[in-house]
């Protein structure tokens, strides 16, 4: 598929929503096809989220066609579906730069465009944000409209319910559009998914309902009579609509690819006051057959031709989970809607009774695990670092405070490259090490990751293993389930003057630098508890201690080393290397590390600068 460059190309004429609104409605299907072609072509170059974007093409066109953007506000939940939005808001010719250093973000970003009303990246925030915008507009007497576009996966999260409950109690002019494609990153699960499926199965009712409205709206007494009758009919046909019970005017379900229905429906809703809820049905991957057939596989893809060497840390975890489950009947696997991304597919197939996908509900996932642990089970929560932040309170109060044996398998630790600041796991070593009862481990390679998972699982208390995205060093993986001694570091190289204490994947650049510096290198392994004996030994025998971690320097592993040296009144010089105190945009992962001096040259320069001072 390629984008047309001929005179008949409509896309070349659309540089803003104003240009879009100049087109006739009959031209929009052709424009939709051209946009889909551009998305497929650009994602092949840059990688990114393809299925979700192809699915919202008509919806995005209809929204910008009807609403007065950027004055009207659109909040795209998660942002995985924002590519069409970017294309028609002046960023078409920059799509080849997406997710690249200095290029377009893969998500809406307020600093990137006035059309990006809210910076997103995590799910289920759109309704809250759009409601806040609607309330603020109403306070100043503005007629501006706010629209939240949320998927059926994202609406399973607790914050979405909280926002819906609040919105239904207000008179703010808010439109919530539920883009129902029957999945999120994985196949949807849970009560909300089942409820929406029932609504779809009753589509005949929805069609009849909308037809009656068009006739009866002009006759208020008749419409009120019909509305009352409808409530009785509804009870006999399908359960009462949840969204109406929450205070919304519910419309749908309607075909989200039918522009002839979408445009008049949105035009009507834009004029209505109060909270409105539009339920549309779309197909993830629409218009690109491979993505239509396997929407989960094409949710997020790497650039064309990208090959991985050896198993990823995610795959190492997935294999370990199956191996440990075979040995331990008490093991329970929990994930917040990240079965594919967290490597749980084989476990889910092999042990379906011990596998729990809780939907996009990180807080619930953690407390569910705590409840299981109270009853003698050994839950393993597979979660991304940046998403565990959302369940921090539960981690503290429901797991750590009660000292429950819950293992957190934390994927995507450190920088994540192309997905940028919204998905980077750059704070976890800091926010985990300050919690009592926690054991925090950072593996240096794939085999050590497996050993740490075993160590954490067998520990009778809360433990976390934090590992990065992608592949490791290619280390040979021992099939045995071997534990490590808790709090014990490992010497990797004996040197003089300088001791480098490396945490996690920073061991490799530390070893490279050490050959140049003749430095001692220690694989610390444990962020908490730290190996105090080793730290003290290094302080006595070296002039300078370097700590290095792929985590913010504020309160991280290096801070822990410095705190210990201060506690024993040791005045050995220490340099803490890690990520700077700022959010880092998307780019190539290796280059980002170099820019932060987290490579061999960065360590060498830090040492030379110290001794030159």
C-alpha positions as CSV (number, residue, x, y, z in Angstrom):
1,X,0.0,0.0,0.0
2,X,1.4,3.4,-0.9
3,X,0.0,6.9,-0.6
4,X,-1.2,8.4,-3.9
5,X,0.8,11.3,-5.2
6,X,-1.4,12.0,-8.2
7,X,-3.6,15.0,-8.7
8,X,-6.6,13.1,-7.3
9,X,-4.9,12.7,-3.9
10,X,-7.1,14.3,-1.3
11,X,-4.6,13.8,1.5
12,X,-2.2,16.2,-0.1
13,X,-4.9,18.9,0.2
14,X,-5.5,18.4,3.9
15,X,-3.0,20.3,6.0
16,X,-5.5,21.2,8.8
17,X,-9.0,20.3,10.0
18,X,-10.2,23.5,8.2
19,X,-9.1,22.0,4.9
20,X,-10.9,18.8,5.9
21,X,-14.1,20.7,6.4
22,X,-13.9,22.1,2.9
23,X,-14.3,18.6,1.4
24,X,-17.6,17.1,0.6
25,X,-18.9,14.2,2.7
26,X,-18.7,11.9,-0.4
27,X,-14.9,12.5,-0.6
28,X,-14.2,11.3,2.9
29,X,-14.1,7.5,2.2
30,X,-11.3,8.1,-0.4
31,X,-9.4,10.2,2.1
32,X,-9.8,7.5,4.7
33,X,-8.2,5.0,2.3
34,X,-5.3,7.3,1.6
35,X,-4.7,7.9,5.3
36,X,-4.7,4.1,6.0
37,X,-2.1,3.7,3.2
38,X,0.1,6.4,4.8
39,X,-0.2,4.8,8.3
40,X,0.9,1.4,7.0
41,X,3.8,2.9,5.0
42,X,5.1,5.1,7.9
43,X,4.7,2.4,10.6
44,X,6.8,0.1,8.4
45,X,9.6,2.7,8.7
46,X,9.2,3.8,12.3
47,X,7.4,1.0,14.1
48,X,4.5,1.9,16.3
49,X,0.8,1.1,17.0
50,X,-0.9,0.1,13.8
51,X,-4.1,-1.8,14.6
52,X,-5.7,0.8,16.8
53,X,-4.9,3.6,14.4
54,X,-6.4,1.9,11.4
55,X,-9.5,1.2,13.4
56,X,-10.3,4.9,14.2
57,X,-9.8,6.4,10.7
58,X,-13.4,7.2,10.0
59,X,-14.1,8.3,13.6
60,X,-11.2,10.8,13.6
61,X,-12.3,12.3,10.2
62,X,-15.9,12.6,11.4
63,X,-14.8,14.3,14.7
64,X,-12.6,16.9,13.0
65,X,-15.3,17.4,10.3
66,X,-18.0,18.2,12.8
67,X,-16.1,19.8,15.7
68,X,-14.3,23.2,15.7
69,X,-10.8,22.0,16.6
70,X,-8.5,23.1,18.2
71,X,-11.0,25.3,20.1
72,X,-13.1,22.1,20.8
73,X,-11.0,19.7,22.8
74,X,-10.3,16.0,22.0
75,X,-8.6,13.8,24.5
76,X,-7.5,10.5,23.0
77,X,-7.2,7.9,25.7
78,X,-3.8,6.1,25.8
79,X,-2.9,7.8,22.5
80,X,-2.4,4.5,20.6
81,X,-5.0,5.7,18.2
82,X,-3.8,9.3,17.6
83,X,-1.9,8.9,14.2
84,X,-4.9,9.9,12.0
85,X,-5.4,12.9,14.3
86,X,-1.7,13.8,13.8
87,X,-2.0,13.4,10.0
88,X,-4.9,15.8,9.6
89,X,-3.6,18.4,12.1
90,X,-0.6,19.5,10.1
91,X,1.9,16.7,10.9
92,X,1.4,14.5,7.8
93,X,4.8,15.2,6.3
94,X,6.5,14.4,9.7
95,X,5.0,10.9,10.1
96,X,8.3,9.3,9.0
97,X,10.0,10.9,12.1
98,X,7.6,9.4,14.6
99,X,9.2,7.8,17.6
100,X,12.6,8.9,16.4
101,X,14.9,11.3,18.2
102,X,13.7,14.9,17.5
103,X,10.6,13.6,15.6
104,X,7.0,13.2,16.4
105,X,5.9,11.6,19.6
106,X,4.0,8.3,19.3
107,X,1.3,9.9,21.6
108,X,-0.5,13.2,21.8
109,X,1.8,15.8,23.3
110,X,0.6,19.3,24.3
111,X,3.9,20.9,23.4
112,X,3.8,19.4,19.9
113,X,0.5,20.8,18.6
114,X,-2.4,23.0,19.8
115,X,-4.7,20.2,18.6
116,X,-3.2,17.9,21.3
117,X,-5.4,19.0,24.2
118,X,-3.9,16.5,26.7
119,X,-0.7,14.6,26.9
120,X,-1.5,10.9,27.3
121,X,0.3,7.5,27.3
122,X,-1.4,5.7,30.1
123,X,-4.9,4.4,29.7
124,X,-8.2,5.5,31.3
125,X,-7.4,9.2,31.9
126,X,-9.3,10.7,29.1
127,X,-12.7,11.1,30.7
128,X,-11.3,12.7,33.8
129,X,-9.3,15.2,31.7
130,X,-12.1,16.0,29.3
131,X,-14.5,16.5,32.2
132,X,-12.0,18.9,33.8
133,X,-11.9,20.8,30.5
134,X,-15.7,20.9,30.2
135,X,-16.1,22.2,33.7
136,X,-13.5,24.9,33.2
137,X,-15.1,26.0,30.0
138,X,-18.5,26.1,31.6
139,X,-17.1,28.2,34.5
140,X,-16.1,31.0,32.0
141,X,-19.3,30.8,30.0
142,X,-17.6,29.2,26.9
143,X,-19.5,27.1,24.4
144,X,-16.4,25.0,23.8
145,X,-17.0,21.3,23.7
146,X,-14.8,18.5,25.2
147,X,-14.7,15.0,23.8
148,X,-13.1,11.9,25.4
149,X,-12.4,9.0,23.1
150,X,-11.8,5.8,25.1
151,X,-11.5,2.1,24.1
152,X,-13.4,-0.8,25.6
153,X,-10.1,-2.0,27.1
154,X,-9.3,1.4,28.7
155,X,-12.8,1.8,30.2
156,X,-12.2,-1.3,32.4
157,X,-9.9,0.7,34.6
158,X,-11.0,2.2,37.9
159,X,-10.3,5.8,37.0
160,X,-12.6,5.6,34.1
161,X,-15.5,4.5,36.4
162,X,-14.7,7.3,38.8
163,X,-14.8,9.9,36.1
164,X,-18.1,8.5,34.6
165,X,-19.7,8.6,38.1
166,X,-18.6,12.2,38.6
167,X,-19.6,13.4,35.1
168,X,-23.1,11.9,35.4
169,X,-23.6,14.1,38.5
170,X,-22.6,17.3,36.6
171,X,-24.2,19.3,33.8
172,X,-20.9,19.8,32.0
173,X,-21.1,19.5,28.2
174,X,-19.0,16.3,27.8
175,X,-19.1,13.7,25.1
176,X,-17.6,10.3,25.9
177,X,-17.1,8.1,22.8
178,X,-16.6,4.5,23.5
179,X,-14.6,3.0,20.7
180,X,-15.5,-0.7,21.0
181,X,-13.3,-3.0,19.1
182,X,-13.6,-5.9,21.5
183,X,-10.0,-5.8,22.7
184,X,-7.2,-3.7,24.2
185,X,-3.6,-4.9,23.8
186,X,-4.9,-8.4,24.3
187,X,-8.4,-9.9,24.1
188,X,-10.6,-8.1,26.5
189,X,-11.7,-9.8,29.7
190,X,-14.1,-9.1,32.6
191,X,-17.6,-8.0,33.4
192,X,-17.4,-4.8,31.3
193,X,-16.4,-6.7,28.3
194,X,-19.3,-9.1,28.7
195,X,-21.7,-6.3,29.3
196,X,-20.6,-4.5,26.1
197,X,-21.0,-7.8,24.2
198,X,-24.6,-8.0,25.4
199,X,-25.2,-4.5,24.2
200,X,-23.9,-5.4,20.7
201,X,-25.9,-8.5,20.6
202,X,-29.0,-6.3,21.1
203,X,-28.2,-4.1,18.1
204,X,-31.6,-4.6,16.6
205,X,-32.9,-2.8,19.6
206,X,-30.5,0.1,19.2
207,X,-31.5,0.5,15.6
208,X,-35.2,0.6,16.4
209,X,-34.5,3.1,19.2
210,X,-32.6,5.6,17.1
211,X,-35.2,5.4,14.4
212,X,-38.0,6.2,16.9
213,X,-36.1,9.2,18.2
214,X,-35.9,10.8,14.9
215,X,-39.7,10.6,14.6
216,X,-40.7,11.4,18.1
217,X,-38.2,14.1,19.1
218,X,-40.5,16.7,17.5
219,X,-43.4,15.6,19.6
220,X,-42.3,16.1,23.2
221,X,-45.3,14.5,24.9
222,X,-45.1,11.4,22.6
223,X,-41.4,11.2,23.1
224,X,-41.7,11.3,26.9
225,X,-44.3,8.5,26.7
226,X,-42.0,6.5,24.4
227,X,-39.1,7.1,26.8
228,X,-41.0,5.6,29.7
229,X,-42.2,2.7,27.7
230,X,-38.6,2.2,26.5
231,X,-37.4,1.6,30.1
232,X,-39.9,-1.2,30.4
233,X,-38.9,-2.7,27.1
234,X,-35.3,-2.4,27.9
235,X,-35.8,-4.5,31.0
236,X,-37.2,-7.3,28.9
237,X,-34.7,-7.1,26.1
238,X,-31.3,-6.3,27.7
239,X,-30.1,-5.1,31.1
240,X,-30.6,-1.5,31.9
241,X,-27.8,0.6,30.2
242,X,-25.1,1.2,32.8
243,X,-24.1,4.5,31.3
244,X,-27.6,5.9,31.5
245,X,-27.8,4.8,35.1
246,X,-24.6,6.8,35.7
247,X,-26.4,9.9,34.2
248,X,-25.4,9.9,30.6
249,X,-27.6,10.1,27.5
250,X,-26.5,6.9,25.8
251,X,-26.5,6.6,22.0
252,X,-25.6,3.4,20.1
253,X,-24.1,1.1,19.3
254,X,-23.4,2.4,15.8
255,X,-21.0,1.4,13.1
256,X,-17.8,3.4,13.6
257,X,-16.7,3.0,10.0
258,X,-20.0,4.4,8.6
259,X,-19.4,8.1,7.9
260,X,-23.0,8.6,6.8
261,X,-24.1,7.7,10.3
262,X,-21.1,9.1,12.3
263,X,-21.3,12.6,10.9
264,X,-25.0,13.4,11.6
265,X,-24.8,11.6,14.9
266,X,-21.9,13.7,16.1
267,X,-23.5,16.9,14.7
268,X,-26.5,16.2,16.8
269,X,-24.5,15.4,19.9
270,X,-22.4,18.5,19.6
271,X,-25.6,20.6,20.1
272,X,-26.8,18.7,23.1
273,X,-26.1,19.8,26.6
274,X,-24.9,17.7,29.5
275,X,-23.1,14.4,29.5
276,X,-23.5,12.4,26.3
277,X,-22.2,8.9,25.6
278,X,-21.7,7.5,22.1
279,X,-21.0,3.8,21.7
280,X,-19.4,3.0,18.4
281,X,-18.2,-0.4,17.0
282,X,-15.0,-0.6,15.0
283,X,-12.6,-3.2,13.8
284,X,-9.0,-3.0,15.0
285,X,-6.7,-3.1,12.0
286,X,-9.5,-2.1,9.6
287,X,-8.3,-1.9,6.0
288,X,-5.0,-3.9,6.4
289,X,-5.7,-7.6,6.3
290,X,-2.8,-8.9,8.4
291,X,-3.8,-6.5,11.3
292,X,-7.5,-7.4,10.9
293,X,-6.7,-11.1,11.2
294,X,-4.3,-10.7,14.2
295,X,-5.0,-7.3,15.8
296,X,-3.1,-8.2,19.0
297,X,0.1,-9.1,17.0
298,X,-0.1,-5.8,15.2
299,X,-1.0,-3.7,18.2
300,X,2.6,-2.4,18.5
301,X,5.2,-3.4,15.9
302,X,8.9,-2.8,15.3
303,X,10.1,-1.2,12.1
304,X,10.1,-3.6,9.1
305,X,13.1,-5.8,9.0
306,X,13.9,-5.6,12.7
307,X,15.3,-8.8,14.0
308,X,16.0,-9.8,17.6
309,X,18.9,-12.0,18.7
310,X,18.1,-14.5,21.4
311,X,15.2,-14.5,23.9
312,X,14.0,-11.2,25.3
313,X,13.8,-10.6,29.1
314,X,10.0,-10.9,28.6
315,X,10.4,-14.3,27.1
316,X,12.8,-15.4,29.8
317,X,10.2,-14.5,32.4
318,X,7.4,-16.3,30.5
319,X,9.5,-19.5,30.4
320,X,10.4,-19.2,34.1
321,X,6.8,-18.7,35.0
322,X,5.8,-22.0,33.3
323,X,8.8,-23.8,34.8
324,X,8.1,-22.6,38.3
325,X,4.3,-23.2,38.0
326,X,5.1,-26.9,37.2
327,X,7.1,-27.1,40.4
328,X,4.8,-25.0,42.6
329,X,1.1,-25.5,42.6
330,X,0.6,-22.4,44.6
331,X,1.8,-20.1,41.9
332,X,-0.8,-17.7,40.5
333,X,-0.1,-15.4,37.5
334,X,-1.7,-12.0,37.3
335,X,-1.5,-9.3,34.6
336,X,-3.3,-6.1,34.0
337,X,-4.3,-6.6,30.4
338,X,-0.7,-7.4,29.3
339,X,-0.7,-11.1,28.5
340,X,1.2,-10.6,25.2
341,X,3.4,-7.8,26.3
342,X,4.4,-9.5,29.6
343,X,5.1,-13.0,28.1
344,X,2.2,-14.9,29.7
345,X,0.8,-16.5,26.6
346,X,2.2,-20.0,27.2
347,X,1.4,-19.8,30.9
348,X,-2.2,-18.7,30.2
349,X,-2.7,-21.7,27.8
350,X,-1.0,-24.3,30.1
351,X,-2.4,-23.1,33.4
352,X,-5.7,-21.4,32.6
353,X,-7.1,-21.9,36.1
354,X,-4.0,-20.1,37.6
355,X,-3.9,-17.2,35.1
356,X,-5.8,-14.0,35.8
357,X,-6.0,-11.1,33.3
358,X,-7.7,-8.4,35.3
359,X,-8.1,-5.9,32.4
360,X,-6.5,-2.4,32.6
361,X,-6.7,-2.3,36.4
362,X,-3.3,-2.1,38.0
363,X,-4.5,-1.2,41.4
364,X,-6.9,-4.2,41.4
365,X,-4.1,-6.5,40.2
366,X,-1.9,-5.8,43.1
367,X,-4.6,-6.0,45.8
368,X,-6.0,-9.2,44.2
369,X,-2.5,-10.7,44.6
370,X,-2.4,-9.6,48.2
371,X,-5.7,-11.4,48.9
372,X,-4.4,-14.5,47.2
373,X,-1.2,-14.3,49.3
374,X,-3.3,-14.1,52.5
375,X,-4.8,-17.5,51.7
376,X,-1.5,-19.3,51.1
377,X,-1.0,-18.8,47.4
378,X,2.1,-17.4,45.8
379,X,1.0,-14.7,43.3
380,X,3.3,-13.3,40.6
381,X,2.2,-9.9,39.2
382,X,3.6,-9.3,35.7
383,X,3.5,-5.6,35.1
384,X,5.4,-2.8,33.3
385,X,7.5,-0.5,35.5
386,X,5.6,2.6,34.4
387,X,2.2,1.0,35.1
388,X,3.2,-0.2,38.6
389,X,3.3,3.5,39.4
390,X,-0.4,3.5,39.2
391,X,-0.7,0.9,41.9
392,X,1.9,2.4,44.2
393,X,-0.5,2.8,47.1
394,X,-1.6,-0.8,46.9
395,X,2.0,-2.0,46.7
396,X,2.7,-0.1,50.0
397,X,-0.4,-0.7,52.0
398,X,-1.8,-4.0,50.7
399,X,1.4,-5.9,50.1
400,X,4.4,-4.5,51.8
401,X,2.8,-3.3,55.0
402,X,1.4,-6.7,55.5
403,X,4.7,-8.4,54.4
404,X,2.9,-10.6,52.0
405,X,4.7,-13.0,49.6
406,X,3.9,-11.3,46.3
407,X,6.5,-11.3,43.5
408,X,6.5,-8.3,41.1
409,X,8.0,-9.2,37.7
410,X,8.6,-5.6,36.5
411,X,9.2,-5.3,32.7
412,X,10.3,-2.3,30.8
413,X,12.6,-1.0,33.5
414,X,14.8,2.0,32.5
415,X,14.5,3.8,29.3
416,X,12.3,2.3,26.6
417,X,13.5,4.2,23.5
418,X,10.8,4.9,20.9
419,X,7.9,5.1,23.3
420,X,9.5,7.9,25.3
421,X,8.7,9.4,28.7
422,X,5.2,8.1,29.0
423,X,6.4,4.5,29.0
424,X,9.9,4.7,30.5
425,X,10.4,2.9,33.8
426,X,13.0,5.4,35.2
427,X,11.7,5.8,38.8
428,X,11.1,2.3,40.1
429,X,14.4,1.7,41.9
430,X,13.8,4.9,43.8
431,X,10.1,4.3,44.7
432,X,10.7,0.7,45.5
433,X,13.7,0.9,47.7
434,X,12.1,3.3,50.2
435,X,9.4,0.8,51.1
436,X,10.0,-1.4,54.2
437,X,10.0,-5.2,53.7
438,X,10.7,-4.9,50.0
439,X,13.4,-6.9,48.3
440,X,14.5,-5.2,45.0
441,X,16.7,-6.9,42.4
442,X,18.1,-5.8,39.1
443,X,19.5,-8.5,36.8
444,X,22.5,-8.0,34.6
445,X,21.6,-10.7,32.1
446,X,19.0,-13.2,31.1
447,X,20.2,-16.0,33.4
448,X,20.5,-13.8,36.4
449,X,17.0,-12.6,35.7
450,X,15.8,-16.2,36.0
451,X,17.7,-16.7,39.2
452,X,16.3,-13.5,40.7
453,X,12.7,-14.5,39.8
454,X,13.3,-17.8,41.6
455,X,14.8,-15.9,44.6
456,X,11.9,-13.5,44.8
457,X,9.3,-16.3,44.5
458,X,10.9,-18.4,47.3
459,X,11.2,-15.4,49.6
460,X,8.5,-15.2,52.2
461,X,7.7,-11.6,51.6
462,X,7.3,-8.9,48.9
463,X,10.0,-8.9,46.2
464,X,10.5,-7.2,42.9
465,X,12.7,-8.2,39.9
466,X,13.2,-5.2,37.6
467,X,14.4,-6.0,34.0
468,X,14.6,-4.0,30.8
469,X,12.8,-4.2,27.5
470,X,14.3,-6.3,24.7
471,X,17.2,-8.8,24.7
472,X,20.1,-9.1,27.0
473,X,23.7,-10.1,26.6
474,X,23.0,-13.5,25.2
475,X,24.0,-15.3,28.4
476,X,23.5,-19.0,28.6
477,X,20.3,-19.8,30.6
478,X,20.5,-22.5,33.2
479,X,17.3,-24.6,33.1
480,X,17.5,-25.2,36.9
481,X,15.5,-23.0,39.3
482,X,18.4,-21.6,41.3
483,X,18.1,-19.0,44.0
484,X,20.7,-16.3,44.9
485,X,21.8,-15.3,48.4
486,X,19.7,-12.3,49.3
487,X,21.7,-9.1,49.6
488,X,24.9,-10.6,48.2
489,X,26.8,-8.8,45.5
490,X,29.2,-10.4,43.0
491,X,32.8,-9.4,42.2
492,X,33.4,-9.2,38.4
493,X,36.8,-7.6,38.2
494,X,39.6,-6.7,40.6
495,X,41.3,-3.3,40.0
496,X,42.8,-0.3,41.8
497,X,41.8,3.2,42.9
498,X,38.3,3.1,41.4
499,X,35.5,0.8,42.3
500,X,32.4,0.7,40.0
501,X,29.2,-0.6,41.6
502,X,26.9,-1.6,38.8
503,X,23.2,-2.2,39.1
504,X,21.4,-4.3,36.5
505,X,22.3,-3.8,32.8
506,X,24.8,-1.2,33.6
507,X,27.3,-4.0,34.3
508,X,28.3,-4.2,30.7
509,X,29.5,-0.6,30.2
510,X,31.1,-0.8,33.6
511,X,33.2,-3.8,32.5
512,X,34.2,-2.0,29.3
513,X,35.2,1.1,31.2
514,X,37.1,-0.9,33.8
515,X,39.5,-2.3,31.2
516,X,40.5,1.3,30.4
517,X,40.6,2.5,34.0
518,X,41.9,-0.7,35.7
519,X,38.9,-0.4,38.0
520,X,37.2,-2.9,40.3
521,X,33.7,-3.9,39.1
522,X,31.0,-5.2,41.4
523,X,27.7,-6.6,40.1
524,X,25.5,-5.4,43.0
525,X,22.5,-7.5,42.1
526,X,20.4,-6.2,45.0
527,X,19.2,-2.7,45.2
528,X,17.6,-3.6,48.5
529,X,19.0,-5.0,50.7
530,X,22.4,-3.6,49.6
531,X,25.5,-5.5,50.3
532,X,26.9,-3.3,53.0
533,X,30.0,-5.5,53.5
534,X,31.1,-5.0,49.9
535,X,30.4,-1.3,50.0
536,X,32.5,-0.9,53.1
537,X,35.3,-3.0,51.6
538,X,35.3,-0.9,48.4
539,X,35.5,2.3,50.4
540,X,38.5,1.0,52.4
541,X,40.5,-0.1,49.4
542,X,39.6,2.5,46.7
543,X,39.8,6.3,46.3
544,X,36.7,6.7,44.3
545,X,33.4,4.8,44.2
546,X,31.2,5.0,41.1
547,X,27.6,3.8,41.2
548,X,25.8,3.4,37.9
549,X,22.1,2.6,37.2
550,X,19.5,3.0,34.5
551,X,17.2,4.9,36.9
552,X,17.0,8.5,38.1
553,X,19.8,9.5,40.3
554,X,17.4,11.0,42.8
555,X,16.8,8.4,45.5
556,X,18.0,5.5,43.5
557,X,20.4,2.7,44.1
558,X,23.4,5.0,44.1
559,X,21.7,7.1,46.7
560,X,21.4,4.0,48.9
561,X,25.2,3.4,48.6
562,X,25.8,7.1,49.6
563,X,23.4,6.9,52.5
564,X,25.2,3.9,53.9
565,X,28.6,5.5,53.6
566,X,27.3,8.6,55.4
567,X,25.8,6.4,58.2
568,X,29.2,4.9,59.0
569,X,31.0,8.3,58.6
570,X,33.0,7.2,55.6
571,X,34.3,10.1,53.5
572,X,35.3,8.1,50.4
573,X,34.5,10.1,47.3
574,X,31.5,8.8,45.4
575,X,30.0,9.7,42.0
576,X,26.4,8.6,41.4
577,X,25.7,8.0,37.7
578,X,22.2,7.5,36.4
579,X,19.4,9.3,34.5
580,X,19.1,13.1,34.9
581,X,16.3,14.8,36.7
582,X,14.1,15.4,33.6
583,X,11.8,13.6,31.4
584,X,13.5,12.2,28.3
585,X,11.8,12.2,25.0
586,X,11.7,9.2,22.6
587,X,14.7,8.1,20.6
588,X,17.1,5.3,20.0
589,X,17.8,3.5,23.3
590,X,21.5,3.1,23.0
591,X,21.9,6.7,21.9
592,X,19.8,7.9,24.8
593,X,22.1,6.0,27.2
594,X,25.2,7.6,25.5
595,X,23.6,11.1,25.8
596,X,23.1,10.4,29.6
597,X,26.8,9.3,29.9
598,X,25.6,5.8,30.8
599,X,28.1,4.0,28.6
600,X,31.8,3.1,28.9
601,X,33.0,6.5,27.7
602,X,30.7,8.3,30.1
603,X,32.2,6.3,33.0
604,X,35.7,6.9,31.8
605,X,35.1,10.7,31.4
606,X,33.5,10.9,34.9
607,X,36.6,9.2,36.5
608,X,39.1,11.3,34.6
609,X,37.2,14.5,35.4
610,X,37.2,13.6,39.1
611,X,41.0,12.9,39.3
612,X,41.8,16.0,37.2
613,X,39.9,18.3,39.6
